[in-house]
Amino acid sequence: MTKKFAVFGKPIAQSKSPLIHSMFAKEVGIDIDYQAILGNETNVEEDFERFFDHPDALGANVTMPFKENAARWVDSLTDGAKAAEAVNTIIRKDNHFVGDSTDGVGLVSDLLRLDMQIEDRKVLLIGAGGAARGAFSNIINARPAQVDILNRSLDNAQRLSQVCPNEITTCIDQVDKLGCYDLIINATSLSLNNQLPAIDNKHTHNNTCVYDMVYRNEDTVFVAWAKSQGLQNVADGLGMLVGQAAESFYLWLGERPNVDSVIKALRIELQNS
């Protein structure tokens, strides 16, 4: 039996998910059919129904703009999906559909893979949108000493902080209120428009780690800025992409693939594109 999976999104042609999951499947010796499906913005729920009508359809990934649709469509949500208020992974359990969000697991696992420690560290999270919401509870659960959320809208930052309420979180809307950090995570999409967050080198020290959740075929503008400051442990979000996919794969099939070879292959593909 060939197990069937899919990713739903719009646009979807650029998705790396079919390639990533095919590499995972080859690594662990499982035969899968993974499709990229262009969702219908009017009624993507019908697309979900149509795909899961096939008895061998065991799970799906969901990307923008359908993560909230998926959260409404599934029968139940994990704690991670409730915190994120969105679903990027649908798991079929008999005829019951569970919605999960693996983005936070993907982020934290990649940070640790890169030796960007969170526990007992001062962390700056830039942005309070969907990407930040999907990862915030996982960041807090990794036991940092302090998390400052920098966002232009203080209300949105405060709303994010309530995802996982704790006394170590401070919401900030003005750069001059920032301190100096051990780990800085950019959860905005600014890099996709070649724009920098409004921070500078007084918010870093020699060993500050910098992570940009987005990735491109070359250094993002934020990664390039961090490197120009002489910082050594700097990375973009390609490993997060693979890490969240690996967690989805595990939830579907009970197998944890190795991410290193997949990240390396994707990096080479990006550099050659």
C-alpha positions, -999 to +999 in steps of 0.1 A: +000+000+000+014+034-010+007+059+017-007+092+004+001+127+017-002+162+003+005+198+010-023+224+004-015+260-003-019+289-027+005+294-044+020+259-041+043+254-070+073+267-050+067+243-021+097+222-010+075+198+009+072+171-018+110+170-022+116+170+016+092+142+023+103+121-006+139+123+008+126+113+043+107+084+029+137+071+009+158+074+040+135+053+062+125+029+034+088+038+032+068+041-001+048+073-002+029+095-027+032+131-017+013+157-038+013+195-039-023+206-042-034+241-052-062+249-027-095+266-036-097+299-016-135+298-017-138+264-002-105+246+006-124+223+030-138+205-001-102+199-012-094+184+022-125+162+019-117+151-016-081+142-007-090+122+025-118+103+006-089+080-004-085+054+023-047+055+019-045+093+026-029+094+060-020+130+064-014+164+050+005+196+054-012+230+051+006+262+043-006+298+036-034+309+034-052+278+046-038+271+081-068+287+099-092+268+075-075+236+085-079+244+122-117+247+117-119+216+095-102+190+118-121+172+145-096+181+173-066+203+179-034+196+198-022+221+224+003+234+200-023+240+173-045+258+199-017+280+209-008+288+173-045+292+163-036+274+131-028+240+117+001+230+094-003+193+099-034+171+096-031+136+110-057+109+102-065+085+130-091+062+116-118+087+105-109+112+131-087+141+120-063+158+144-047+192+136-013+201+149+013+228+144+049+216+141+065+250+133+076+256+169+091+221+171+109+228+139+123+261+151+136+248+185+150+216+171+169+236+145+182+261+171+195+232+191+210+215+161+229+247+154+241+250+191+219+281+196+210+275+232+177+287+246+178+275+282+188+302+307+194+326+278+181+362+271+160+359+240+146+386+217+117+376+195+111+401+167+075+401+155+042+389+169+024+375+139+016+340+128+052+328+126+058+340+162+025+326+174+034+292+160+067+290+178+062+310+210+051+282+234+079+260+222+104+288+229+090+293+264+090+255+271+127+255+263+132+275+295+149+307+285+158+332+313+140+361+296+120+366+264+114+401+250+089+404+222+095+434+199+066+445+178+052+478+165+018+470+179+021+465+216-014+450+217-003+422+193+028+415+213+007+413+245-017+390+228+012+367+217+025+367+253-008+352+265-002+321+243+020+308+271+017+333+300+048+336+322+067+361+342+098+361+320+081+377+290+082+415+283+064+431+254+082+461+238+072+484+210+102+508+211+137+498+201+153+520+227+138+499+254+157+468+243+186+452+261+214+430+249+206+394+240+221+360+237+197+349+210+178+370+185+150+354+164+134+373+135+099+360+131+088+387+107+088+385+069+109+417+065+138+398+050+116+387+021+114+424+012+151+430+019+142+451+050+160+450+083+144+449+118+151+481+137+179+468+159+216+474+159+248+461+174+242+474+209+217+446+212+243+420+206+275+408+222+303+387+207+285+354+213+250+364+203+232+339+181+210+353+153+182+333+135+160+345+107+129+323+102+128+330+065+153+318+039+164+326+004+188+313-022+215+336-006+219+351+028+188+371+039+195+407+046+192+400+083+217+372+082+240+393+061+237+422+087+245+398+116+276+385+098+287+420+091+287+426+129+312+398+133+287+374+147+296+337+141+265+316+149+240+330+124+214+310+103+183+314+082+151+293+085+158+265+060+166+241+089+133+251+105+114+242+073+130+208+073+126+204+111+088+211+110+085+186+081+104+160+100+080+164+130+050+160+106+066+129+091+070+114+126+034+122+136+021+104+105+045+074+103+062+071+137+097+075+121+121+103+128+142+110+097+176+126+099+174+162+088+211+170+081+214+154+047+180+169+036+191+204+047+224+200+028+206+189-004+181+218-002+209+243+004+228+231-027+196+233-047+189+269-035+224+280-043+221+266-078+187+282-085 
